[in-house]
Amino acid sequence: MTDKDPTDRNIRSILIVGGGTAGWMTAATLSRILGPDYAKITLVESDEIGIIGVGEATIPQMATFNRMLGLDEDQFIRETKGSFKLGIQFVNWGRIGHRYFHPFGRYGLDMKGVSFHAYYLRMRQLGEAPDVDEWSLQAMAARDDKFMRGIDAGNSPLSDIAYAYHFDAGLYAKFLRRYAEDLGVVRREGKIVDVNLRGEDGFVQSVKMEDGTELEADLFIDCSGFRGLIIEQALKAGYTDWSQWLPCNRAIAVPCESVDAWTPYTRSTAHTAGWQWRIPLQHRIGNGHVFSSDYMSDDEATSILLGNLDGAPLADPRTVPFKTGHRNRMWVKNCVAMGLSGGFLEPLESTSIWLIQSGLSRFLTMFPDRDFNQADIDRYNRIMQTDYEEIRDFLVLHYHATERTDSPFWNYCRTMEIPERLAEKMRVFRSHGRAFRENEELFNDTSWFAVMLGQLMEPAGHDPVADVMPLEETRSRLAHIREAVANSAAYMPRHRDFIRDNCAA
Ligand SMILES: Cc1cc2nc3c(=O)[nH]c(=O)nc-3n(C[C@H](O)[C@H](O)[C@H](O)COP(=O)(O)OP(=O)(O)OC[C@H]3O[C@@H](n4cnc5c(N)ncnc54)[C@H](O)[C@@H]3O)c2cc1C
């Protein structure tokens, strides 16, 4: 410790406001990385206010987060009554009755420096290639409700199986709470009723609890959910609203009884003014209808949701209003917003928990001292905004690239003006089927390719570079890969059996 060093400007106390997924992910990460002696970490939450309690589907990057914390994966699945996820099945998105799969991992193999997508499109345009799913182990395993982790199997697709998790959000917060408390994080129960700013510079001085106690800290992390207790209500960060591109603004959520097969994927079924999620857990299925209140009433949305459940509902439906977008600044002075207090993109591609993860890792690379260098703050805000924008464009693609004409909602989405970066990606794909990952964006070329093709965008031609390989060789290599994928999927155990043998709750 350097307490007596007069030049020491290190952060000595951190107050995390909120104990939802964001709050406890933040507490677990900071306690793990900084250790118990660096700074005193306190988390305040209010049982009376509670947590949002939805947010149960993830993407593969979450495994990296768990590894960073040193969590045992089987224990994590067991304690959160979770299941495994190989991708997302989209139903009725391109047109009613059509479905496609957005898998984790990659299709096939790139060969001779040319992407698999190019070879696939070449064969497809000759009428010789069936559904692209047949080159994805994740998609083929999902089709048959199969799951296993990758094994050491040489060149086999079984060596590299990309997966994520479904879990019970309430149990996850409890799980992380135990972890963080073991590392010295102190939890305070109670409601914050006021935020005090320092007169001289407007930095946050303290928060005031309902019982009159004042809690001071050097650094405040606002994990208070949509309300943005500090970042918005006290620091007035402002909000960028993206409703013109992502018009859904409400969700109605309800859990229902589980069924026999545990599908190792999230399902997203489009309805007339939004879509419905289905997330299978070990003890129940999480369901929700995300829709736009400009085009549908709560009653109608609830009735559509209840009419499309696998089993009996286990609770009353709950309505969650939201506004898609982000705070203009997610870090202001000595306060950083994590989770819903920083922004929200609807859960179509399960990205919110990843945004917490990326917020934390980016924040740690620019971790402040008590001087709070403005250049670091500006850089953080710029990078986070880019993360949000790139995901936004990927989500907008799902709504915009559709043939649906059956409702005013879809007519709006199909014909709306879209962000230029997305428009360019769509133009590029439409000519030669090329899909790219931009800089460090979350979704890679496989994801863009899967969703563009899945949303029924058919490129005019294929990438001419694919013609470097003779046609007969392309035909034979693609057949070989397809067979290897089919054999690998056949080898895998059923998802439910895998859980029973490894991580049953
Ligand atoms: C409909 C919907 C579906 C979603 N689905 C997914 C998904 O599939 N995948 C995904 O990754 N994400 C999803 N999300 C997002 C995910 O739920 C959130 O990102 C995640 O739960 C983080 O929430 P949070 O911790 O920021 O907020 P919350 O869970 O709202 O927690 C806020 C905390 O702040 C505390 N608090 C608030 N005010 C006070 C006060 N005055 N005093 C004391 N304490 C206070 C509360 O008690 C609570 O502990 C979804 C979100 C919604 C709305």
The ligand as a Gaussian input file, in Angstrom:
#p B3LYP/6-31G(d) Opt

LIG

0 1
 C      -37.073000      -7.154000     -22.348000
 C      -35.601000      -7.350000     -22.134000
 C      -34.988000      -8.530000     -22.539000
 C      -33.608000      -8.687000     -22.371000
 N      -32.996000      -9.822000     -22.832000
 C      -31.654000      -9.904000     -22.795000
 C      -30.972000     -11.034000     -23.312000
 O      -31.569000     -12.007000     -23.761000
 N      -29.628000     -11.041000     -23.270000
 C      -28.916000      -9.995000     -22.760000
 O      -27.682000     -10.023000     -22.799000
 N      -29.542000      -8.952000     -22.196000
 C      -30.875000      -8.875000     -22.217000
 N      -31.497000      -7.800000     -21.668000
 C      -30.712000      -6.795000     -20.965000
 C      -30.383000      -7.289000     -19.580000
 O      -31.542000      -7.621000     -18.890000
 C      -29.654000      -6.187000     -18.826000
 O      -28.602000      -5.724000     -19.604000
 C      -29.077000      -6.709000     -17.563000
 O      -30.030000      -7.370000     -16.822000
 C      -28.487000      -5.593000     -16.755000
 O      -29.461000      -4.882000     -16.077000
 P      -28.962000      -3.823000     -15.028000
 O      -28.179000      -4.527000     -13.992000
 O      -28.320000      -2.726000     -15.778000
 O      -30.311000      -3.226000     -14.420000
 P      -31.346000      -3.810000     -13.340000
 O      -31.469000      -5.277000     -13.408000
 O      -32.586000      -2.990000     -13.533000
 O      -30.714000      -3.466000     -11.941000
 C      -30.797000      -2.181000     -11.373000
 C      -30.337000      -2.239000      -9.935000
 O      -30.293000      -0.924000      -9.428000
 C      -30.909000      -0.898000      -8.153000
 N      -31.452000       0.428000      -7.909000
 C      -32.123000       1.207000      -8.772000
 N      -32.480000       2.363000      -8.191000
 C      -32.012000       2.308000      -6.923000
 C      -32.083000       3.192000      -5.809000
 N      -32.711000       4.367000      -5.872000
 N      -31.492000       2.803000      -4.679000
 C      -30.846000       1.617000      -4.562000
 N      -30.767000       0.750000      -5.578000
 C      -31.346000       1.088000      -6.739000
 C      -31.971000      -1.979000      -8.243000
 O      -32.354000      -2.423000      -6.957000
 C      -31.232000      -3.046000      -9.013000
 O      -30.446000      -3.800000      -8.124000
 C      -32.869000      -7.658000     -21.784000
 C      -33.503000      -6.502000     -21.319000
 C      -34.853000      -6.341000     -21.503000
 C      -35.506000      -5.075000     -21.029000

